[in-house]
Amino acid sequence: MSFEGSYLGANDRISPQAIMECKICWTPYDPAEGDDFRQVEAGTAFTDLPEDWSCPNCSGPKEQFMVLEDPGAEALLEANRIKAMTDRLVADFTEVYHAKMRDVPIVNKTLHVQAVGFRKSGDVILGVLISPWFMNLVQLPDGQDWSALKPGEKEVITYPSGEYEFIHNTRELIGGYKACSLFSPMGDFSKQSDAVDVANAVMLALFDEGNRAETDRQAEIRAAREEELAAVEATEAEAEAEAPELDAAPTRRKVITGGLAAEADAQEAQA
């Protein structure tokens, strides 16, 4: 279906909020009101009207309607712009799958490459990329030149829910991008819809400050565990120093080195 005089008939430039007007009798169709005459419920976009719908006043066909007002046009154009970027991202990693990853054992062949929830966030485009072998939070540049990013370089980026480590990389179709690993491999997902649900949940949780406490708590637990391990190391060292008569028993150093330490000590004693 196309609309005469409306964006040259480009349906993808007309948002669900577009108010259309019959160019024969000037009767408007407002999706917020619907059409009582044809029992079309309020909230029905013009593009979702039945194919046989016509002007309730003059019976003019849908093709004779023009855009009177479109409050959602700017948002639609933004969405189309982001979709063009993510389409290149998906195409790039789909090519990676077919060229290099298809027969790799860790690949979950029930999944496919899909971009989920991408939207403008600050000065970047942010979303989740699903593939058969990973799920990553991905940042794409929004007008910036990221061609000089060094693959493998790490960057900590802060969101309301906490701090996340992103790794820089570049690809042929999309250029520079930044990725934070969420899942790899993807064996826990039995179907694509489950992965999509998790990706959407990630995009919500990322901006929820209520999750920051959990993130900070994880850091505290990690630090406390490192302190415990350090204390165990110190205790073992003191015990070995205070009990030289037990030298014949396997020490921690000997266990770790597989006996090489004992051979070195014997060689030193003979020298």
C-alpha positions in Angstrom: 0.0 0.0 0.0 1.2 3.5 -0.8 -0.2 7.0 -0.1 -0.4 9.5 -2.9 1.4 12.8 -2.0 2.7 11.3 1.3 6.5 10.9 1.4 6.2 9.4 -2.1 4.3 6.5 -0.7 7.1 5.4 1.7 5.1 3.6 4.4 8.2 3.3 6.7 8.2 7.1 7.1 4.7 7.2 8.6 4.5 6.5 12.3 1.7 4.7 14.1 0.7 8.2 15.5 0.2 9.7 12.0 -3.1 11.5 11.5 -4.1 11.0 7.9 -6.5 13.1 5.8 -8.6 12.1 2.8 -7.6 14.4 -0.1 -11.0 14.1 -1.7 -13.2 15.3 1.1 -10.6 16.3 3.8 -12.0 13.8 6.3 -9.2 12.9 8.8 -8.4 9.6 10.3 -6.9 9.9 13.9 -5.5 6.6 15.3 -6.2 7.9 18.8 -9.9 7.8 18.0 -10.2 5.0 15.5 -13.3 4.7 13.3 -16.7 4.0 14.9 -18.3 3.7 11.4 -16.1 0.6 10.6 -15.8 -0.5 14.2 -12.0 0.2 14.2 -10.8 0.4 17.8 -9.0 3.5 19.1 -5.3 3.1 19.0 -5.3 1.4 15.5 -2.6 2.9 13.3 -3.5 3.9 9.8 -1.1 1.3 8.3 -2.9 -1.4 10.4 -6.4 -0.6 9.0 -8.0 -3.4 6.9 -7.1 -3.4 3.2 -10.7 -2.8 2.3 -11.1 0.2 4.6 -12.2 3.4 3.0 -13.0 7.0 3.9 -16.2 6.9 6.1 -17.4 10.1 4.5 -16.8 9.7 0.8 -15.7 6.0 0.5 -12.3 7.2 -0.9 -9.7 4.4 -0.8 -6.8 4.4 1.6 -4.4 5.3 -1.2 -6.1 8.7 -1.4 -5.1 9.7 2.2 -2.3 12.1 2.9 -0.4 12.9 6.1 -2.1 15.7 8.0 0.1 15.5 11.1 2.6 13.0 12.4 3.7 13.5 16.0 5.8 10.3 15.9 7.7 11.1 12.7 10.9 12.2 14.4 11.0 9.1 16.6 10.3 6.9 13.6 13.2 8.4 11.6 15.5 7.9 14.6 14.4 4.3 15.0 15.0 3.7 11.2 18.5 5.2 11.6 19.4 3.0 14.5 17.9 0.0 12.6 20.2 0.7 9.7 23.2 0.5 12.0 22.1 -2.6 13.8 21.3 -4.3 10.5 25.0 -3.9 9.5 26.0 -5.3 12.9 23.8 -8.3 12.5 25.1 -8.9 8.9 28.7 -8.6 10.1 28.4 -11.3 12.8 26.1 -13.5 10.7 29.0 -13.6 8.2 31.4 -14.5 11.1 29.1 -17.3 12.0 29.0 -18.8 8.5 32.7 -18.2 7.8 34.3 -19.3 11.1 32.0 -20.4 13.9 29.4 -22.7 12.3 31.3 -25.9 13.2 32.8 -24.8 16.5 31.6 -27.1 19.3 30.5 -24.3 21.7 28.1 -22.9 19.1 24.4 -23.2 20.0 22.8 -23.8 16.6 19.3 -23.2 17.9 20.1 -19.5 18.1 20.8 -16.9 15.4 22.4 -13.4 15.4 19.9 -10.7 16.5 20.2 -7.1 17.8 17.9 -6.4 20.7 16.8 -3.2 22.4 19.3 -0.8 20.6 18.6 2.8 21.3 20.4 6.1 21.8 22.1 6.4 25.2 24.0 9.6 25.8 26.3 10.0 22.9 26.3 6.3 21.8 23.9 3.7 20.5 23.5 0.9 23.1 21.9 -2.5 23.0 22.4 -6.3 23.2 23.8 -8.5 20.5 22.7 -12.1 20.6 24.7 -14.7 18.6 24.9 -18.6 18.7 28.1 -18.3 20.8 27.8 -15.1 22.9 25.5 -12.4 24.2 27.2 -9.0 24.5 26.2 -5.5 25.6 27.3 -3.4 22.7 28.0 0.3 22.2 28.1 1.7 18.7 29.3 5.3 17.9 26.7 7.9 17.2 28.6 10.3 14.9 32.0 9.7 16.6 35.0 8.3 14.8 35.9 5.0 16.5 38.1 3.7 13.7 41.2 4.1 15.8 40.0 1.8 18.7 42.7 -0.8 19.5 41.2 -4.3 19.6 41.5 -5.9 23.0 41.9 -2.6 24.9 39.6 -2.4 28.0 37.4 0.4 29.2 35.3 0.6 32.4 32.0 2.4 31.7 29.5 3.4 34.4 25.7 3.0 34.2 23.1 3.6 36.9 23.4 -0.1 38.0 27.2 -0.1 38.3 30.5 -0.3 36.4 31.0 -2.5 33.4 34.1 -3.6 31.5 33.9 -3.1 27.8 36.5 -4.4 25.3 37.3 -2.4 22.2 37.1 -4.0 18.7 36.6 -3.2 15.0 34.7 -5.0 12.3 34.6 -4.4 8.5 31.0 -3.4 8.2 30.4 -1.5 11.4 33.9 -0.2 12.2 34.8 0.4 15.8 32.6 -0.8 18.6 32.7 -1.6 22.3 31.4 -4.9 23.8 30.8 -6.1 27.4 30.3 -9.9 27.7 27.1 -11.1 29.3 27.0 -14.8 28.4 29.5 -17.1 26.6 29.0 -19.8 25.5 25.2 -19.8 25.0 24.4 -23.4 25.9 21.9 -22.5 28.7 19.5 -21.1 26.1 17.2 -23.6 24.5 15.5 -21.2 22.1 15.9 -17.7 20.6 12.9 -16.2 22.5 14.5 -17.0 25.8 17.7 -15.2 24.8 15.7 -12.2 23.6 13.8 -12.1 27.0 17.1 -12.0 28.9 18.5 -9.3 26.6 15.5 -7.1 27.1 15.7 -7.7 30.9 19.4 -6.7 30.8 18.5 -3.4 29.1 16.0 -2.6 31.8 18.3 -3.7 34.7 21.2 -1.7 33.3 19.5 1.6 34.1 18.0 0.5 37.4 19.9 2.2 40.3 18.4 -0.5 42.6 20.8 -3.0 41.1 23.9 -1.0 42.0 23.8 -2.3 45.6 24.0 -5.8 44.3 26.9 -4.9 42.0 28.8 -3.2 44.9 28.1 -6.1 47.2 29.7 -8.5 44.7 32.8 -6.4 44.8 32.9 -6.5 48.6 32.5 -10.3 48.6 35.3 -10.6 46.1 37.6 -8.3 48.2 36.8 -10.2 51.4 37.6 -13.5 49.7 40.9 -12.2 48.5 41.7 -11.1 52.0 40.8 -14.6 53.3 43.1 -16.2 50.8 45.9 -13.8 51.7 45.5 -14.7 55.4 45.7 -18.4 54.6 48.9 -17.9 52.6 50.4 -16.0 55.5 49.4 -18.7 58.0 50.9 -21.4 55.9 54.1 -19.5 55.5 54.4 -19.0 59.2 53.7 -22.6 59.9 56.4 -23.7 57.5 59.0 -21.3 59.0 58.2 -22.5 62.6 58.4 -26.2 61.8 61.6 -27.0 59.9 61.6 -30.5 61.2 58.6 -31.3 59.0 60.6 -30.5 55.9 60.4 -34.1 54.7 56.6 -33.8 54.4 55.3 -32.3 51.1 55.2 -28.5 51.5 52.8 -26.3 49.5 55.6 -25.2 47.3 56.5 -28.8 46.5 53.0 -29.6 45.6 52.6 -26.6 43.3 55.9 -27.2 41.5 55.4 -30.9 41.2 58.6 -31.8 43.1 60.9 -29.6 41.1 61.5 -27.5 44.2 62.9 -30.6 46.0 65.3 -31.4 43.2 66.5 -27.9 43.2 67.1 -27.9 46.9 69.1 -31.2 46.6 71.3 -29.8 43.9 72.0 -26.7 46.0 73.0 -29.0 49.0 75.5 -30.9 46.8 77.1 -27.8 45.4 
